[in-house]
Amino acid sequence: MKIEGRIVSDWIHVVESECQKLLAQGKTLSLDLSGVNFVGAEGVLMIRRLIDQGCALANCPLFIHHVLCTHTK
Protein backbone atom coordinates (compact mmCIF):
# COMPACT_ATOMS: atom_id res chain seq x y z
CA MET A 1 0.00 0.00 0.00
CA LYS A 2 1.49 3.32 -1.03
CA ILE A 3 1.00 6.19 1.38
CA GLU A 4 1.69 9.78 0.38
CA GLY A 5 1.69 13.15 2.11
CA ARG A 6 1.19 13.54 5.83
CA ILE A 7 0.25 10.80 8.30
CA VAL A 8 -1.75 12.83 10.81
CA SER A 9 -5.13 13.13 12.57
CA ASP A 10 -8.09 11.52 10.79
CA TRP A 11 -5.90 9.82 8.18
CA ILE A 12 -4.32 7.66 10.86
CA HIS A 13 -7.60 5.86 11.51
CA VAL A 14 -8.29 5.44 7.78
CA VAL A 15 -4.87 3.97 7.03
CA GLU A 16 -4.84 1.70 10.07
CA SER A 17 -8.36 0.44 9.44
CA GLU A 18 -7.61 -0.46 5.80
CA CYS A 19 -4.35 -2.14 6.73
CA GLN A 20 -5.95 -4.15 9.51
CA LYS A 21 -8.64 -5.39 7.10
CA LEU A 22 -5.96 -6.72 4.75
CA LEU A 23 -3.94 -8.28 7.56
CA ALA A 24 -7.07 -9.91 8.99
CA GLN A 25 -7.62 -11.56 5.58
CA GLY A 26 -4.18 -13.11 5.92
CA LYS A 27 -2.67 -10.95 3.21
CA THR A 28 0.93 -9.84 3.24
CA LEU A 29 1.10 -6.09 3.58
CA SER A 30 3.89 -3.66 2.92
CA LEU A 31 3.60 0.10 3.41
CA ASP A 32 5.45 2.09 0.78
CA LEU A 33 6.33 5.32 2.58
CA SER A 34 8.38 6.88 -0.23
CA GLY A 35 5.80 9.65 -0.73
CA VAL A 36 5.37 10.53 2.95
CA ASN A 37 6.73 13.94 3.97
CA PHE A 38 5.55 14.09 7.60
CA VAL A 39 4.48 11.65 10.33
CA GLY A 40 2.91 12.96 13.53
CA ALA A 41 3.37 11.26 16.90
CA GLU A 42 0.11 9.32 16.53
CA GLY A 43 1.19 8.25 13.05
CA VAL A 44 4.43 6.86 14.46
CA LEU A 45 2.47 4.83 16.99
CA MET A 46 0.13 3.56 14.25
CA ILE A 47 3.04 2.45 12.08
CA ARG A 48 4.57 0.64 15.05
CA ARG A 49 1.25 -1.13 15.75
CA LEU A 50 1.03 -2.24 12.12
CA ILE A 51 4.62 -3.51 12.19
CA ASP A 52 3.78 -5.48 15.35
CA GLN A 53 0.87 -7.04 13.43
CA GLY A 54 3.15 -8.20 10.62
CA CYS A 55 3.17 -5.25 8.25
CA ALA A 56 6.47 -4.52 6.49
CA LEU A 57 7.84 -1.14 5.46
CA ALA A 58 9.16 -0.35 2.00
CA ASN A 59 11.00 2.72 0.75
CA CYS A 60 11.00 4.26 4.21
CA PRO A 61 12.67 7.69 4.15
CA LEU A 62 15.57 8.02 6.56
CA PHE A 63 13.83 10.67 8.68
CA ILE A 64 10.83 8.37 9.24
CA HIS A 65 13.07 5.42 10.02
CA HIS A 66 14.92 7.56 12.56
CA VAL A 67 11.67 8.67 14.22
CA LEU A 68 10.35 5.09 14.34
CA CYS A 69 13.56 3.93 16.01
CA THR A 70 13.87 6.75 18.54
CA HIS A 71 10.28 7.73 19.40
CA THR A 72 9.30 6.50 22.87
CA LYS A 73 6.13 4.50 23.32
N, C-alpha and C positions, 0 to 999 in steps of 0.2 A: 504494500500500500504506500503510495507516494503522498507525503505530506508537504505542503508548501506554506510559506508565510509565517505567521505567529501562532504558537501553541499557548493560548491564554483563554481565560474565562469560559464562556459557553462552549467553545470549540473543544475543550478538554473532554467534556461529557460526550460529545458527538463522536470524537475519535475513539475514545475508550470503549464506548458502547458498540461501535461497529467492529472494532478489533476483537472484543470479547465474543461477539456473535460468531466470527470466523473461527476463533480458537475453540469455542464450544462445539463446533461442527467437526473438530479434529483436523482442521486445516493448518498447514504450516504458514506462518505469517512473518513477514519481514517488513519493517517500517523503513522506507527510503526517506531519509531526512535531508537530502541534498538541497532541497529548496526551502528549508526552514531558516529564518533569519533571527528568530527570538523564541526563547522558551521561558515562560514564567515559572515561579516556584511550584505551583500546582501542576504545571505541565511536566516538570522534572519528576515529580512524584508519580504522575500517571505513567510516564515512560518506564520508570522503575517497576511499577506494578505489572505492566505488560511484559517486561523482560522476565519477571518472576513467574509469569504464567506461560512462558515459553516463546515469547515473541523475540525475534532477532532484529538487530539494527543493521541497516545498510547505508553506505555513503553518509555516515555521521560526521558533520563538520567538527573540526577540532574543538571549537569553543563549546559545543554541546557535549561532546565527550568529556571535556574537562569538568563541566558543571555536573554531569551525571556522576562522575567519580569523586567529586569533592563536596557536593551538597549533602548536608546532614539530614537524616530522616526525622 
